Amino acid sequence: MDKVFLVGLPASGKTTIGKWLSQKMNWEFIDLDESIENEAQISISAFFKLHGEPAFREKETEILRSIEHKHQVIVACGGGTAAHSENMKWMQERGITVFLNIDLGTIQTRIHANPNERPLFEGKNLIEIRKKLQEMLTFRGDFYHKSKIIWNKSNSDEILHIAVSQLVASGV
């Protein structure tokens, strides 16, 4: 298997850890949100406002599936990617899934610092952000926990690189 899919709640570090892991492995890095922004020529927030979440999830799935024939790629998925359109099953069949299981307090702090970058949190205070994160985790958690690797740290680490590399080498 030569694809790694990073899943987790918004602001769990998928992009940061994905870039780090792709450099360590010398693989291509793809951020689904960035790919959507590039294709649509608007921000994720603007996309949500113009087209709504269902259209966003459709576009997200389309771009995710477009990487099927790519090799040696690390993909930072959107926070909801795994919970929609049978995407988790699709990713598991084509690569290694890694759930970045970061503490809700850390995620809440990250989102509160830049709430307008995340459309589902725009205009929310700290308490509302925490409540929304808990709701998301309740709905998406079962999907996330199907991952081959569950990473419980908020930073990248050599152990993650070793674990992913060994799974890739073994073809699991």
C-alpha positions as CSV (number, residue, x, y, z in Angstrom):
1,M,0.0,0.0,0.0
2,D,1.4,3.3,-1.0
3,K,-1.2,5.8,0.3
4,V,-1.6,7.2,3.8
5,F,-4.8,9.0,4.8
6,L,-4.8,11.2,7.8
7,V,-8.2,11.6,9.5
8,G,-9.4,13.4,12.6
9,L,-11.4,16.4,13.8
10,P,-10.7,19.8,12.4
11,A,-7.5,21.4,13.7
12,S,-6.1,18.0,14.8
13,G,-2.9,18.6,12.9
14,K,-3.6,16.6,9.7
15,T,-1.9,19.1,7.4
16,T,1.1,19.7,9.7
17,I,1.7,16.0,10.4
18,G,1.0,15.2,6.8
19,K,3.6,17.6,5.5
20,W,6.1,16.3,8.1
21,L,5.4,12.6,7.2
22,S,5.6,13.3,3.5
23,Q,9.0,14.9,3.9
24,K,10.2,12.0,6.1
25,M,9.0,9.4,3.5
26,N,9.8,11.5,0.5
27,W,6.2,11.1,-0.8
28,E,3.8,13.6,-2.3
29,F,1.5,15.5,0.0
30,I,-2.1,16.3,-0.8
31,D,-4.4,18.4,1.4
32,L,-8.0,17.8,0.4
33,D,-9.2,21.2,1.6
34,E,-6.4,23.0,-0.3
35,S,-7.2,20.9,-3.4
36,I,-10.8,22.0,-3.2
37,E,-9.8,25.6,-2.7
38,N,-7.5,25.4,-5.8
39,E,-10.1,23.8,-8.0
40,A,-13.0,26.0,-6.9
41,Q,-10.9,29.2,-6.7
42,I,-12.5,30.2,-3.4
43,S,-11.9,29.5,0.3
44,I,-13.5,26.6,2.1
45,S,-15.6,29.1,4.1
46,A,-16.8,30.7,0.9
47,F,-17.6,27.3,-0.7
48,F,-19.7,26.4,2.4
49,K,-21.6,29.7,2.2
50,L,-22.2,29.5,-1.6
51,H,-22.9,25.8,-2.0
52,G,-23.5,24.4,1.4
53,E,-22.0,21.4,3.2
54,P,-23.6,18.6,1.0
55,A,-22.0,20.1,-2.1
56,F,-18.7,20.4,-0.2
57,R,-18.8,16.8,0.9
58,E,-19.5,15.8,-2.7
59,K,-16.5,17.8,-4.0
60,E,-14.3,16.4,-1.2
61,T,-15.2,12.8,-2.1
62,E,-14.6,13.5,-5.8
63,I,-11.1,14.9,-5.2
64,L,-10.4,12.1,-2.7
65,R,-11.3,9.4,-5.3
66,S,-9.3,11.2,-8.0
67,I,-6.1,10.1,-6.3
68,E,-6.8,6.4,-6.7
69,H,-4.0,6.0,-9.3
70,K,-1.4,8.0,-7.5
71,H,1.4,6.3,-5.7
72,Q,3.4,7.2,-2.6
73,V,1.1,9.9,-1.4
74,I,0.1,11.3,2.1
75,V,-3.4,12.7,2.1
76,A,-4.6,15.1,4.8
77,C,-8.4,14.6,4.8
78,G,-11.0,17.1,5.9
79,G,-12.4,16.6,9.3
80,G,-15.6,15.0,7.9
81,T,-14.1,13.1,5.0
82,A,-14.1,9.7,6.8
83,A,-17.7,10.0,7.8
84,H,-19.2,10.6,4.4
85,S,-19.8,8.7,1.2
86,E,-18.2,5.5,2.4
87,N,-14.9,7.3,2.2
88,M,-13.4,5.5,5.2
89,K,-14.0,2.1,3.6
90,W,-12.6,3.4,0.3
91,M,-9.4,4.7,2.1
92,Q,-8.9,1.5,4.0
93,E,-9.1,-0.5,0.8
94,R,-6.4,1.6,-0.8
95,G,-4.0,2.6,1.9
96,I,-3.2,3.1,5.6
97,T,-5.5,5.2,7.6
98,V,-4.2,7.2,10.6
99,F,-6.5,8.8,13.1
100,L,-4.9,11.9,14.8
101,N,-6.7,11.5,18.1
102,I,-5.8,14.8,19.7
103,D,-7.1,16.1,23.0
104,L,-10.3,18.2,22.5
105,G,-8.9,21.0,24.6
106,T,-5.9,21.4,22.3
107,I,-8.2,21.4,19.2
108,Q,-10.6,23.8,20.9
109,T,-7.7,26.3,21.5
110,R,-6.5,26.0,17.9
111,I,-9.9,26.6,16.5
112,H,-10.7,29.5,18.9
113,A,-7.5,31.2,17.7
114,N,-8.7,31.2,14.0
115,P,-12.5,30.4,14.0
116,N,-13.1,32.0,10.6
117,E,-10.8,29.5,8.9
118,R,-13.3,26.8,9.7
119,P,-16.8,27.3,8.5
120,L,-18.5,25.0,11.0
121,F,-17.1,27.1,13.9
122,E,-17.5,30.6,12.5
123,G,-18.9,33.0,15.1
124,K,-18.8,30.4,17.9
125,N,-17.4,31.2,21.4
126,L,-15.2,28.7,23.3
127,I,-18.1,26.9,24.9
128,E,-19.9,26.5,21.6
129,I,-16.7,25.3,19.9
130,R,-16.3,22.6,22.5
131,K,-19.9,21.5,22.2
132,K,-19.6,21.3,18.4
133,L,-16.4,19.3,18.7
134,Q,-18.1,16.9,21.0
135,E,-21.0,16.5,18.6
136,M,-18.6,15.9,15.7
137,L,-16.6,13.3,17.7
138,T,-19.9,11.5,18.6
139,F,-20.9,11.3,15.0
140,R,-17.4,10.8,13.4
141,G,-15.6,8.9,16.1
142,D,-16.7,5.4,15.0
143,F,-15.3,6.1,11.5
144,Y,-12.0,7.5,12.9
145,H,-11.5,4.6,15.2
146,K,-11.5,2.2,12.3
147,S,-8.0,3.5,11.3
148,K,-5.0,1.2,11.3
149,I,-3.1,3.6,13.5
150,I,-4.5,5.7,16.2
151,W,-2.1,8.5,17.1
152,N,-2.7,10.1,20.5
153,K,-0.1,12.9,20.4
154,S,-0.5,16.5,19.1
155,N,2.9,16.5,17.4
156,S,4.8,14.5,14.8
157,D,7.1,11.9,16.2
158,E,9.7,9.4,14.8
159,I,7.5,6.6,16.2
160,L,4.7,7.5,13.8
161,H,7.1,7.6,10.9
162,I,8.4,4.1,11.8
163,A,4.9,2.6,12.3
164,V,3.7,4.0,9.0
165,S,6.8,2.9,7.2
166,Q,6.6,-0.6,8.6
167,L,2.9,-0.9,7.5
168,V,3.8,0.4,4.0
169,A,6.7,-2.1,3.7
170,S,4.6,-5.0,4.9
171,G,1.8,-4.1,2.4
172,V,-0.8,-4.1,5.2
